């Protein structure tokens, strides 16, 4: 009797992965053909802006966390 081995599915067989892969390939190809070299500067600007917004969001999160923790510690229990 021959034993049957079940092969796990390949991630590339998933339609979502195939779509994402083709999307990335098309995007890379378009960027390779693009003669506009100022995209790098724009990407750096966006990275800096995103980093600043992330730091602001983190700061707001820390303030909210401390306020909630302080209010929770002040709750009287019987």
Buried (B, 14 or more C-beta within 10 A) or exposed (E): EEEEEEEEEEEEEEEEEEEEEEEEEEEEEEEEEEEEEEEEEEEEEEEEEEEEEEEEEEEEEEEEEEEEEEEEEEEEEE
